[in-house]
Amino acid sequence: MNHRLHSYLFLMNARISSPCRPAVWLRRSLQWIAPGLVAIAAVAAELPIPDRPEKLTFAPLNYEPPDPRVSRVVLKAGPVAYVVPDRELPLVNIVVHVRVGEYVDPQGKEGLSGLAGHLLVRGGSASKSAEELEERLAFLAASLNSSVHESKGTISLNLLSKDLDEGLALLREALTAPRFQQDKLDLLRQQQLQAMKQRNDDSSDIEDREREALSYGEKFWLNRLDTQASIEAVTRDDLAAYHKRWFHPANFLVAASGDFDRDAMVAKLETLFTAWPFQGEAGPAVPADLEFAAPGLYIVDKDVNQGRVAVLLPGILRTSPDNYAIALMNMILGGGGFTSRIMNRVRSDEGLAYSAFSMFRGGVYYPTPFHAGFQSKSRTVAYATSIVLEEMKRIAQEPVGDEELETAKRAFIDNLPRRFTTKANVADAFIDEEFTGRFAKEPDFWKNYRTKIQAITKEDVLRVAKKYLDPKRVAVLVVGQKAEILKGNPEHPVDFPALLGGRVVDLPLRDPLTLKPLNVENK
Amino acid sequence: MSALTRLILCLRSAAFLASLSVGGLSGLAQQVPVTEHILSNGMKLLLVERHDEPTISGGWVAHVGSANERPGITGIAHLFEHMMFKGTPTLGTKDYPKDLEIIAAQEKLRDEMRREDDKVRAAFRRGEVADPMKPESKTARYRELETQFKGLIEEQRKILVKNEFDRVYTSGGGSMMNAFTSVDMTGYFITVPANKLELWLWMESERLLRPVFREFYAERDVVYEERRMRTESSPLGKFAESFEALFWESHPYGWPTLGTPSDISSISKADADAFFATYYAPQNITVILVGDFSTPEAVAMSKRYFERIPRGVNEVPPFIPLVNPQPAEKRMIAEADANPQVDIYWHTVPFRHKDSYPLTVLGQLLSTRTGRLYKKLVLGSAVATETEGGQYSRRWGGVFNITGEAREGHTPREVEEGIYGVLEDLKKEEVPAAELQKVKNNFAAGEYRRLSSNFPILRQVIQVEGLGDWREINEAGARIQAVTAADVRRVAETYFKKETRAVGTYTRKEGPATGANDDLAGLAPDQRPVMMKIASQIQSETSVEKLKQTLQAVEQRMSEGDAKRKVFMGLYRKRLQNRIAELQK
């Protein structure tokens, strides 16, 4: 709750920049060749220090991403496992991934996945009450957590390798015989109700919710949010039924990394999943029946002195052949932090925002939208939006610079090792490929990744910008002081509605407990 | 790095661990093999050689934070952190002499603009201007000057190479580039591929040797937007800022690291230049490298690049302020767009103080799902939905903080009283051995978990060195393990006193955004779980007929009982009606 004692001020907003910067979402290595540092240093010492960094020379860094096939094991008990030994520290990390998600929640019981996912571990197990289980885990300094999110469930175990067998027994029991204590359900429900009450407190939460509604439509499963009524409708029996229906080996994938012998771990995983006490159902496909909002300017009136803006366009699937060109186009437009155009204009040139970015990543199960965003004081919201739209137009009209494209490519290519920084990252990366079905179609995805990025040309970038950044389809969401925002700034007059085709839609705040539109006649 | 230290890091601990009692891991510390080198200009160099991944995480910490500022220029340490990315004579411009000319001309205009700002502030004090920050409040002369200033910016843009510092790193494979400022320190960091050590040395030594603070005023506006985002537009930001000031009083920790609004908009480039000369001198900086390099080579190369920077003429002035002993409890009673909650601060001790270790252990005894606060207040008396506590040792002072959110129907005051009850128990009786061991086991395991890769190790070294001594990274573990139950009891008695605390209570400010409130708030605490169970049954019922029958029964009994019961029955009826309406839709 209290963040100020441990929060520091950062140069840039890492949370915002991380999804779009490969810098952050790519992590580390398995096989690589140590560079000849000694040799470079010896040569460099004789030369004067140059005035420009381009004049420095570097030994090549030969890096190959790890091969998933080396770690992949199909367990006799069913699940596919990725097993990555790492003897550096006496720790073991095991994550069971489950093919289930919020999309299975029945109408009227929204929130069931979240409750069941959390309580799978936190609600106790057959032989141990929730309290006993917590105490034992705490004494072992082990963590055992479970959750079900949008399109995946996970149960993760992290502990000292000396305690592995005991940890696996606890994991097995959590997976096969959760207790779902009624008092824990009551407590969690109460905590969630109170969390719900905060839905209109922070303008960023309002923005997130309404942005999803515009991006996918209110009927899309992602936007069927839990309400007081829906979580109160969930009973202990529902949790037990949910568990038996989805939590069985045919829906599992496993990532194991850390301090163990590979074969020994495989044997332990076989035991973990053998002789499952019940049959379940295969998880259904993730629905993709979304509906993108009509173009226009959507405003939620909220009394804060900084408006939050999201510029949205219909998105793509990850399997789109345009994906690589889009990644580079977005990197140049707004995905590359300080090297991107939106950041340069909105932040560095004009000082209009602290965080300014764009994201455009292909969705795994359904198209995820293009999203450019920033936060600016009320009176400069319209001006800053006009700059973002201008940059979107420009990249769709003029070819990008050679140097810009090269920088964007290097950012993706040279940061590939960061995808695989720790062995746990390696196992996670492999599991993600397997879970989302890409491994089956493209087992050498990461091996070929750099070549595909390298092959993209300026023409490709221009083509995809033209194709996807269609100004006529733009929907802009603004959360902030409506009157002040529409007043604009006399020094940079902008007709905000006209910028978006003249259509202005007032979005009401929603009752935090029912999500029904609130009467805001007093505003 | 010595072979021995490397051996410690790589040590396979299976045999070692097997020898431990079932009790856990007491005393087992995983050392971070840091080597220290002092350069000729006084700069400190810390190296951690690690060949696990083909990267080097590099950073440096300037031993300056907002605590080193003074009123009038608060926020400068942080603004400065932003300015360090603006380039050098060769990075960021195509024409350095022209760039300097423009910067000088901009400063002249800004001096005059500052005088106009003074006039606006004076008018504000006389009540002639409602809000000095609004664009309409600017003087006519200010607008003229602003137009001229914009002309200079246009001119500068012609020769500017935008964010070139970042571009060089990005195209060189750098990632995670960022920097931070706190009350105590300013840190800069990035990860580069292992073959780019020299690029890192070039970039970092150049910006320390000859930084150019171009685009100063646009960046000042960026920082102001950061303030709006973090402090002014967030539900608790402005209250938190006020609470810090209340707690620390005249101590420099009392002003915000982001700076006060009037200071942020008045800081000049001349202020920044003076600040740099004092606090960014090499003798006030520690450089840290973690990753895939050879230590002797890295030392030689670091000397070559960083020893170009001359030692600062002025030594950093000593930090004088001590925290004023607090004579009485302080309270802030706030209404905010937030759930009811309480936030308590006690004055404690700074970094490396001998009592900081028992206080840290005490914080852990209180926190987590098996901690005392959770057991007593969330599971036991059920007055809170969440609560946690901990010791925060800063460089010049310390605070112990406990927070708690009130459960529906309970008040922050009840949570507060509950917290004091838990602390009184700790004063009365020593913590049982098993409970203490549990907490120590977690600290011991944490010694391993923190070593997963180069970047987190760098961040930890920056942190402890910035607080005053990198050795803490290897010494804290043993000090934590040495804490006894008697120590915990002693610090509880010493520090948790009424007169050394400040208490902030928050209640929800009712407004249009809070909703219909058709919920449990109106019920007595003992009625709520009953209603939740009933509500759950209602929601799972799909027969309208059955619901109507129940509704009829409820309505017949509406007039029975006392006021408390009537409220309950009213809600019961409403829930039934809602469900029927839902099914009939």
Chai-1 contact restraints between the chains, C-beta under 6 A:
chainA,res_idxA,chainB,res_idxB,connection_type,confidence,min_distance_angstrom,max_distance_angstrom,comment,restraint_id
A,M1,B,T403,contact,1.0,0.0,6.0,A-B,restraint_1
A,N2,B,D343,contact,1.0,0.0,6.0,A-B,restraint_2
A,N2,B,N401,contact,1.0,0.0,6.0,A-B,restraint_3
A,N2,B,T403,contact,1.0,0.0,6.0,A-B,restraint_4
A,R4,B,A240,contact,1.0,0.0,6.0,A-B,restraint_5
A,L5,B,Y392,contact,1.0,0.0,6.0,A-B,restraint_6
A,L5,B,N401,contact,1.0,0.0,6.0,A-B,restraint_7
A,Y8,B,F180,contact,1.0,0.0,6.0,A-B,restraint_8
A,Y8,B,S182,contact,1.0,0.0,6.0,A-B,restraint_9
A,L9,B,H78,contact,1.0,0.0,6.0,A-B,restraint_10
A,L9,B,T181,contact,1.0,0.0,6.0,A-B,restraint_11
A,L9,B,T257,contact,1.0,0.0,6.0,A-B,restraint_12
A,F10,B,N178,contact,1.0,0.0,6.0,A-B,restraint_13
A,F10,B,F180,contact,1.0,0.0,6.0,A-B,restraint_14
A,L11,B,N178,contact,1.0,0.0,6.0,A-B,restraint_15
A,L11,B,A179,contact,1.0,0.0,6.0,A-B,restraint_16
A,A23,B,S175,contact,1.0,0.0,6.0,A-B,restraint_17
A,A23,B,M176,contact,1.0,0.0,6.0,A-B,restraint_18
A,R28,B,E53,contact,1.0,0.0,6.0,A-B,restraint_19
A,S29,B,E53,contact,1.0,0.0,6.0,A-B,restraint_20
A,S29,B,P54,contact,1.0,0.0,6.0,A-B,restraint_21
A,W32,B,P54,contact,1.0,0.0,6.0,A-B,restraint_22
A,P35,B,A194,contact,1.0,0.0,6.0,A-B,restraint_23
A,P35,B,N195,contact,1.0,0.0,6.0,A-B,restraint_24
A,L37,B,F293,contact,1.0,0.0,6.0,A-B,restraint_25
A,L37,B,S294,contact,1.0,0.0,6.0,A-B,restraint_26
A,L37,B,E297,contact,1.0,0.0,6.0,A-B,restraint_27
A,V38,B,E297,contact,1.0,0.0,6.0,A-B,restraint_28
A,A41,B,E297,contact,1.0,0.0,6.0,A-B,restraint_29
A,A41,B,M301,contact,1.0,0.0,6.0,A-B,restraint_30
A,D51,B,T90,contact,1.0,0.0,6.0,A-B,restraint_31
A,R52,B,T90,contact,1.0,0.0,6.0,A-B,restraint_32
A,P53,B,V168,contact,1.0,0.0,6.0,A-B,restraint_33
A,P53,B,L199,contact,1.0,0.0,6.0,A-B,restraint_34
A,P53,B,W202,contact,1.0,0.0,6.0,A-B,restraint_35
A,L56,B,E198,contact,1.0,0.0,6.0,A-B,restraint_36
A,L56,B,L199,contact,1.0,0.0,6.0,A-B,restraint_37
A,F58,B,N195,contact,1.0,0.0,6.0,A-B,restraint_38
A,A59,B,N195,contact,1.0,0.0,6.0,A-B,restraint_39
A,L61,B,P193,contact,1.0,0.0,6.0,A-B,restraint_40
A,L61,B,N195,contact,1.0,0.0,6.0,A-B,restraint_41
A,L89,B,Y448,contact,1.0,0.0,6.0,A-B,restraint_42
A,P90,B,S13,contact,1.0,0.0,6.0,A-B,restraint_43
A,P90,B,L17,contact,1.0,0.0,6.0,A-B,restraint_44
A,L91,B,Y448,contact,1.0,0.0,6.0,A-B,restraint_45
A,E134,B,R369,contact,1.0,0.0,6.0,A-B,restraint_46
A,E134,B,T370,contact,1.0,0.0,6.0,A-B,restraint_47
A,E135,B,T370,contact,1.0,0.0,6.0,A-B,restraint_48
A,A138,B,T370,contact,1.0,0.0,6.0,A-B,restraint_49
A,A138,B,K438,contact,1.0,0.0,6.0,A-B,restraint_50
A,F139,B,K438,contact,1.0,0.0,6.0,A-B,restraint_51
A,A141,B,N441,contact,1.0,0.0,6.0,A-B,restraint_52
A,A141,B,N442,contact,1.0,0.0,6.0,A-B,restraint_53
A,A141,B,A445,contact,1.0,0.0,6.0,A-B,restraint_54
A,L160,B,A445,contact,1.0,0.0,6.0,A-B,restraint_55
A,K162,B,L17,contact,1.0,0.0,6.0,A-B,restraint_56
A,Q191,B,T385,contact,1.0,0.0,6.0,A-B,restraint_57
A,Q194,B,N339,contact,1.0,0.0,6.0,A-B,restraint_58
A,Q194,B,T385,contact,1.0,0.0,6.0,A-B,restraint_59
A,K197,B,N339,contact,1.0,0.0,6.0,A-B,restraint_60
A,Q198,B,N339,contact,1.0,0.0,6.0,A-B,restraint_61
A,N200,B,A513,contact,1.0,0.0,6.0,A-B,restraint_62
A,D201,B,P235,contact,1.0,0.0,6.0,A-B,restraint_63
A,D201,B,D337,contact,1.0,0.0,6.0,A-B,restraint_64
A,D201,B,A338,contact,1.0,0.0,6.0,A-B,restraint_65
A,D202,B,P235,contact,1.0,0.0,6.0,A-B,restraint_66
A,S203,B,S233,contact,1.0,0.0,6.0,A-B,restraint_67
A,A229,B,Q539,contact,1.0,0.0,6.0,A-B,restraint_68
A,E232,B,A535,contact,1.0,0.0,6.0,A-B,restraint_69
A,E232,B,S536,contact,1.0,0.0,6.0,A-B,restraint_70
A,E232,B,Q539,contact,1.0,0.0,6.0,A-B,restraint_71
A,A233,B,Q539,contact,1.0,0.0,6.0,A-B,restraint_72
A,A233,B,S540,contact,1.0,0.0,6.0,A-B,restraint_73
A,T235,B,S536,contact,1.0,0.0,6.0,A-B,restraint_74
A,V304,B,S233,contact,1.0,0.0,6.0,A-B,restraint_75
A,N305,B,R228,contact,1.0,0.0,6.0,A-B,restraint_76
A,N305,B,E232,contact,1.0,0.0,6.0,A-B,restraint_77
A,Q306,B,R228,contact,1.0,0.0,6.0,A-B,restraint_78
A,Q306,B,M229,contact,1.0,0.0,6.0,A-B,restraint_79
A,Q306,B,S233,contact,1.0,0.0,6.0,A-B,restraint_80
A,F338,B,N163,contact,1.0,0.0,6.0,A-B,restraint_81
A,F338,B,D166,contact,1.0,0.0,6.0,A-B,restraint_82
A,T339,B,D166,contact,1.0,0.0,6.0,A-B,restraint_83
A,T339,B,R167,contact,1.0,0.0,6.0,A-B,restraint_84
A,T339,B,T170,contact,1.0,0.0,6.0,A-B,restraint_85
A,N344,B,K162,contact,1.0,0.0,6.0,A-B,restraint_86
A,R347,B,V222,contact,1.0,0.0,6.0,A-B,restraint_87
A,G351,B,A218,contact,1.0,0.0,6.0,A-B,restraint_88
A,G351,B,D221,contact,1.0,0.0,6.0,A-B,restraint_89
A,G351,B,V222,contact,1.0,0.0,6.0,A-B,restraint_90
A,A353,B,E225,contact,1.0,0.0,6.0,A-B,restraint_91
A,Y354,B,V222,contact,1.0,0.0,6.0,A-B,restraint_92
A,Y354,B,E225,contact,1.0,0.0,6.0,A-B,restraint_93
A,Y354,B,E226,contact,1.0,0.0,6.0,A-B,restraint_94
A,Y354,B,M229,contact,1.0,0.0,6.0,A-B,restraint_95
A,Q375,B,M229,contact,1.0,0.0,6.0,A-B,restraint_96
A,K377,B,R228,contact,1.0,0.0,6.0,A-B,restraint_97
A,T407,B,R167,contact,1.0,0.0,6.0,A-B,restraint_98
A,T407,B,T170,contact,1.0,0.0,6.0,A-B,restraint_99
A,T407,B,S171,contact,1.0,0.0,6.0,A-B,restraint_100
A,R410,B,S171,contact,1.0,0.0,6.0,A-B,restraint_101
A,A411,B,T170,contact,1.0,0.0,6.0,A-B,restraint_102
A,D414,B,G173,contact,1.0,0.0,6.0,A-B,restraint_103
A,N415,B,S175,contact,1.0,0.0,6.0,A-B,restraint_104
A,P417,B,P54,contact,1.0,0.0,6.0,A-B,restraint_105
A,R418,B,S175,contact,1.0,0.0,6.0,A-B,restraint_106
A,T421,B,E53,contact,1.0,0.0,6.0,A-B,restraint_107
A,T421,B,S453,contact,1.0,0.0,6.0,A-B,restraint_108
A,T422,B,S452,contact,1.0,0.0,6.0,A-B,restraint_109
A,T422,B,S453,contact,1.0,0.0,6.0,A-B,restraint_110
A,N489,B,P135,contact,1.0,0.0,6.0,A-B,restraint_111
A,L509,B,A513,contact,1.0,0.0,6.0,A-B,restraint_112
A,D511,B,G515,contact,1.0,0.0,6.0,A-B,restraint_113
A,D511,B,A516,contact,1.0,0.0,6.0,A-B,restraint_114
A,P512,B,G515,contact,1.0,0.0,6.0,A-B,restraint_115
A,L513,B,G515,contact,1.0,0.0,6.0,A-B,restraint_116
A,V520,B,P512,contact,1.0,0.0,6.0,A-B,restraint_117
